[in-house]
Amino acid sequence: MTHATSHQTWGRGLVTSFSLLAGLSTLTCCALPALFISLGLGASLVSLVSFMPWLVVLSEHKTIVFAVAVLSLGLAAWLQWRARETACPATGFTARYCGVFRRFSWSVLGFSAVAILTGAYFAFAAPLMA
């Protein structure tokens, strides 16, 4: 594997991981509180917010959180799509697990998309329906 290919793979993995983190932050700020309230677990939500006060900050700035999440997901999807035809190395550890890493990256990307869509529903669509 060349030095440039190594950096491309590392960068793709970093962006995909960041999109997963951003997707989980949208779930944390918007979907989790809505789920707790709908299940009648308001006291648990208060306990969770007192333990992790940064959840309130995420909820207050949900538009920015979602913008960053969607941008990082788009970048990760574009990088994954662009690298879909890249040949795997012929030898070494990466050669053995190249296909596994690619499938895992697509799975992480799909999970991130579901997380962002779920968070967006609870943050923006559900309040309009109520």
C-alpha positions in Angstrom: 0.0 0.0 0.0 1.4 3.4 -0.9 1.7 6.2 1.5 -1.1 8.2 -0.2 -3.5 5.3 -0.1 -2.8 4.9 3.6 -3.7 8.5 4.2 -6.9 8.2 2.1 -8.1 5.1 4.0 -7.3 6.8 7.4 -9.1 10.0 6.3 -12.1 8.1 5.1 -12.3 6.2 8.4 -12.0 9.4 10.4 -14.8 11.1 8.5 -17.0 8.0 8.8 -16.4 7.8 12.5 -17.1 11.5 12.9 -20.4 11.0 11.0 -21.3 8.2 13.5 -20.5 10.5 16.4 -22.6 13.3 14.9 -25.5 10.9 14.3 -25.4 9.7 17.9 -25.3 13.3 19.1 -28.6 13.9 17.2 -30.1 10.9 18.9 -28.9 12.0 22.3 -30.2 15.6 22.0 -33.6 14.9 20.5 -34.7 11.3 20.2 -33.7 10.1 23.7 -35.6 12.8 25.6 -38.7 12.2 23.5 -38.5 8.5 24.0 -38.2 8.9 27.8 -41.1 11.3 28.0 -43.3 9.1 25.7 -42.6 6.1 27.9 -43.5 8.1 31.1 -39.9 8.2 32.3 -39.7 11.9 32.9 -38.0 11.4 36.3 -35.3 9.3 34.5 -34.8 12.1 32.0 -34.4 14.7 34.8 -31.8 12.4 36.4 -30.0 11.9 33.1 -29.9 15.7 32.4 -28.6 16.3 36.0 -25.8 13.7 35.4 -25.0 15.0 31.9 -25.9 18.7 31.7 -24.4 19.1 28.3 -27.5 17.5 26.9 -29.3 20.7 27.4 -26.7 22.6 25.4 -27.1 20.1 22.5 -30.9 20.5 22.6 -30.7 24.3 22.6 -28.4 24.3 19.5 -30.1 21.4 17.7 -30.1 23.2 14.3 -26.3 23.5 14.4 -25.9 19.9 15.6 -28.0 18.7 12.7 -26.2 20.8 10.2 -22.8 19.5 11.2 -24.2 15.9 11.3 -25.7 16.1 7.8 -22.6 17.7 6.4 -20.3 15.1 7.9 -22.6 12.3 6.8 -22.6 13.7 3.2 -18.8 14.0 3.2 -18.5 10.5 4.5 -20.9 9.1 1.9 -19.1 11.0 -0.9 -15.7 9.6 0.2 -17.1 6.1 0.5 -18.7 6.3 -2.9 -15.6 7.7 -4.5 -13.5 4.8 -3.1 -15.9 2.0 -3.9 -13.8 0.9 -6.9 -10.4 1.3 -5.3 -8.4 -1.9 -5.5 -7.4 -3.6 -2.3 -3.7 -4.1 -1.5 -2.2 -7.5 -2.6 -0.4 -8.4 0.6 -0.5 -7.7 4.3 -3.1 -7.2 7.0 -5.1 -4.7 5.0 -5.3 -7.1 2.0 -6.9 -9.7 4.2 -9.5 -7.5 5.7 -10.0 -4.9 3.0 -13.5 -6.2 2.1 -14.5 -6.5 5.7 -13.4 -2.9 6.4 -15.4 -1.6 3.4 -18.6 -3.4 4.5 -18.1 -2.2 8.0 -17.7 1.4 6.8 -20.9 1.2 4.8 -22.7 -0.3 7.9 -21.5 2.6 10.1 -22.5 5.0 7.4 -26.0 3.5 7.2 -26.4 3.5 11.0 -25.3 7.1 11.1 -28.0 8.0 8.5 -30.7 6.2 10.5 -29.6 8.0 13.7 -29.7 11.4 12.0 -33.1 10.7 10.5 -34.5 9.5 13.8 -33.2 12.5 15.6 -34.5 14.8 12.9 -38.0 13.3 13.2 -38.1 13.9 17.0 -36.4 17.3 16.8 -38.3 18.9 13.9 -41.2 16.8 12.5 -42.8 15.4 15.7 -43.3 18.9 17.4 -45.1 20.1 14.2 -47.5 17.1 14.4 -48.4 17.7 18.0 
